[in-house]
Amino acid sequence: HGGRVETLALDLTHAEAGAILAERVHVLGAYVDVLVNNAAIGLSGAFTSMDRQDIRRLVELNVASLSELTHRFLPDMVLRGRGGVINVTSLGCYAPGPWAALYFASKAYVLSLTEAVRHEVAGQGVRVMALVPGPVATGFHAKMGSDASFYLWCIPVYSARTVARSALRAYMMGRRVKVVGVLNEVSALGMRMLPHLLL
């Protein structure tokens, strides 16, 4: 805003987070042109052994917060006839994920919601895109407790910068879904074509 960078530390699982963010944008005399819903957490282990508070936190951040922020800011974009939303999902959105069931399920939700909303706002001057990266070189997998997972040996791990550049290019081109990386694109296609039992 006005050449300044504004940072707002905010717990997006808080019930009033969307309202607080919207108010902050309003106070600055600004508006949201491109919303990037990237915040997410993961849990690893058997679903039945997970802590209920952790389950609630994951659903609130990965599902509820993303939905609420998209719902809060997208209508104004439609009114202006410009702007858009990038919802970050995961290569895991194409498959069930035993021992990371909640995370994979939450990312399947993000893909489904994003594609449906994109269809609903088509032709109104806004862009809605699902970004589908594979593993990204951040501390996410270590924090989730899955840094020794088999898939990290099979799928290329990209830097956050590479993923961001790929996302922006795809968004500017008006893509509906962007899978980052050729091998990941092949993997995504394979997962969509495999019989469900094998998947």
N, C-alpha and C positions, 0 to 999 in steps of 0.2 A: 504494500500500500504506500503510494507516494515515494517509492524507492527504498522504503524501510522493510526490514524483515521482522515480522512479529512471531513470537513463539508463545504458545499457550500449553502449559503442562496440564493434562486433563485425563482422568480415568474414564475411558469410554464405556466401562461397564456400569458407571453411575447412571441412575435413572434420568437425571437432568442434564447429562452430558451434551446431548444434541441441542437443547435449549440454551445452555451456557455458551456453546460454540457459536450458535446463530446470533446470540446477543453480542458476543465479542466482534463478530464480523460487522454487525449493524453499527456498533459504537465507532468502529473504524471508518464508517462510511464506505465500506467495500461490499463486494458480493462474491459468491463462490462461482468461479468460471469452470474449473475442472476439479471435481471431487475424486480423490484417490483413496479408496477404502483398502488399506493395506494391513491395518492392525489385526493381529490374530495370535492365538496361543495354541499349543498342541499338548496332548497328553498321550503317554505311551503306557502300555500294560493292559491287562485284562479289564474289560469294561466293568465286570462285576466287582472288581477290587478297587475301583476308583472312588475317591472321596467325593461326596455329593456337592460340597462347596466348590470343588474344582470343576465338576461337571457344569454346575450353574454358571460359573465364571466363563468357561469356554463358550457355552451357548450364548451368554449375554454379549460377549465380545465378537465372536466369529459370525453369529447369526443376527441377533437382535440389534446390536449397534449398527452394523453395516446396513441392515434394512431401514432402520430409523433415519440414519443420516442420508441415505439415498432418497427416502420418502420426503425428508425435510427440505433438501436443496434442489432436487430435480424439477419440481413444479415451477420454480422461479426461472430455471434455465429454459423450460418450455415456453414460458411467457416471453422471455427475451429472444427466443428463437436461436439461441447459441449456448455453447458450453457442453459439458458432458460429465460422465462418470466412468471411472476405471475401477472395477471391482477385481481384486486380486484373489484368485482361487489357487488351485494346485493341480499338478498332474494327477494327484490322488483323487481328484473329483470324478474321474472316470471309472473308479473301481471301489469296491468295499475294502476296508483296511483293517483286518484283524490286528489287535494289539495297538491300534491307533484309531479305533472305530469312530470315536466322536469327531476327531479332526477330519478324517476322510469324509464323513457324513456332512459335516458343516461346510466343507468345500464343494460337495455335490450340490448342496442348497444354494451356494453362491452362484455357481454356474447356471443352475436352473432359473433362479430369480433374474439374473442379469440378462439371459437370452429372452425371457418372457417380457421383461420391462422394455428391452430394446425394441421388440416387436410393437409394443403398445405405443411408443413415442416416435415410431418411424415416420419420416416426412415432416417432422416438426423442428428441424434445425439443430437437434442435439445428438450427441454421440454417446452410446452406452456400450462398453466393451468389457469382456471378461479376459483377464490376463492369466495365462496358465503357465507358470514357470515350473520347472522341476526343482531339484534342490538348489538353494542359493547359499553362497558362502557367507553366512552370518552365524551368530551364536544360537540360532533357532533350534537346530537339531540337538545340540548339546543340552540346551535348557529343557527340551522336551524329553530328553533321556533316550534319544534314538540315534546318537551319533555313530553307533557301530552297526546300524541297520544295513542289511544286504543291498537294498536299493541304492545306497550311496556309492557302492562299488560298481553298479551296473549302469547308472545314469550320470551323465556329465553334470558337474556342479559349476554353476556360473556365478560370476561376481554380481553384486547388487547393481553396479554401474552398467554392466552388460544388459541385465534384465530391464533396468529403467530405460535405457536407450531403445531397446527393442520395443518396449511398451509404448513409448512416445511416438516412434515411427508408425507403429500399427494403428495407434489412436488417430494420428493425423491422416492416415489413409482410410479411415472409416471402417476398420475391421470390426467384426462382431466378436470373434474369439481369437486371441493370439496365444499360440503355444510357442514358448521360447526354445529355440534350438531344433535342428533337423532331426536328431535322434529322438528328442521328446515328441516331435510331431509324428514320427513313425510309431512310437510307443502309444501315443494317444489314439491314433488310428487303429492300431492293433487291439487296444482295449475295447474300442467300440465295436470291433468286428468279431472278437472271440465269443464263443458260446458262454453264457453266463456262468455255467458250472465251472468251466475252466478258468474264467476270470477270477 
